[in-house]
Amino acid sequence: MLSAADLGVESDHASLVEIYQRARQAGLELCPAEVGPQLRLDYLNQPLGEALDIAMEPVPTYGGEPTLLTLANWGTGLLLIGRDGRPESTVFRKSRFVFAVPASGRLEAMREPQIVPTSSAETNQTPKGGL
């Protein structure tokens, strides 16, 4: 999570285009849209008063308006809400974004967790009950 200020924005406001451009220059990527709902399900201890914008390509509303997703906790419950996703829309310098950190290859959301052996002993074990 980075704020616009963390990305070097010095003015009080910055456009989404500027934020995303600075993030790409820092080696960050936009998140797949499904990060918003999944993070809302997983981030149950979000501090009161915190709002996190998901850095993502906008998704259209039913009316066609470009929308970004924001996780918020304003004391009325944990929220996943839409906000203006037009490139020229502005955010405060203190606004915080969730970006993706690229690994090797393409960024994708996983439906199932991947189990990766951590030692050669784990990869060479015979399953219980034999083969």
N, C-alpha and C positions, 0 to 999 in steps of 0.2 A: 504494500500500500504506500502510495506516495501522494503528497499534496502537489498542487500546482507550484507552490513555492519551492518544494524539494526539486522540482524539475527546472528551476531557474527563473520562474515568472516573478518579476519585480513589481509590476503594477498591481492594483487592487483586484482587477478582473482580467481574465484571459479567455479567448475563444477555444472551443473544443479542438478546432484545427490546430491551434498553437500548442495545446497540451499534448495532443497525439503526436504531433511532429517532434516535439522535444522528447517524448517518451521513446519514439522510434530511434532517435539519434542516440539515446542512452542504451539501446539494445533491447528495449521492451517491446512486447507485442500486445495487440488487442486480444481480449478474451472472447471465446465463443459465447454466444448469447446464453447458452444453458448454464453458464457459471452463476448467473444471478439467482435463478431459482434454487440451484443446488447449494450455493453458499447460504442463502436464506434458511434452508432446512438444517444446515450444519452449524451455523453461527448463532447458537441459542443464548450465549452470554454476552451479546452486544451491549456495550455500555450505554446508559441513558444519555440521550442527546447526540449520539454519533450517527452520522450518515456517510455511507460509502457509495460512490458512483462506480458502476462497472464500466471499465474502458472497453468498449465494444462497438461494432458497426451497429448503427441504429436499426431497430425493427419497426415496421410500420404498424400504426394502430389501425383499428377497423376503418377509420376515416382517412387513412393514408399518411398521417403525420409521423415523421421519424421520431422514435422514442428510445431513450436509454433507460436502463434499470438502475435503481438506487435501493440499497438496503438501509433502513432507518429504524431507530428506536427513539421515539419521542414521548415515551411514557404511556402510550395508549395500546401498546403491544408491538411486536416485531413486524415490520412492514417490508414489502417489496413493492415499490411504486415506480411509475414511469415519470421521466422528466424530458424536457425539450432536447431532442437529439439532432437538431439542425447544426451543421458545421459552424455557423456563425454565432450560435448561442454561447453565452458567456457564463463562467463560473467564478466564484470568489477564489482568491489566491490560496486560502486555507482549505478549499475543497479537496477531499481525499479520494483517490481513485485506486481501484484494484486492476492491476495489469498482469499479463501473463509473462513469465520468464521463459524464453524459448530453450528447449532442450535440443538435442540433435533431431533434425527433421521437422515435420509438420506438427503443429499443435492440435491436439484432438482431446475431446472429453472422453473419459472412459466410463462405461456403464458398470463394469465389474472391476474391483481392485486387481492389480497384477501382483502375483506372488513371485518374488525374485529370490532365488537361493542366495544366502550370504556367505556360504562356505562350500568348498568342494565336497566335504563330508555329507552335506545335505543333498547334493546332486547325485551321489552314488549310493544312497541308501536304498535297500530293498523294502518295498511296502510290507506292512504287517500282514502276516498270513502267507507270505511267499509270493511267487509270481504266478 
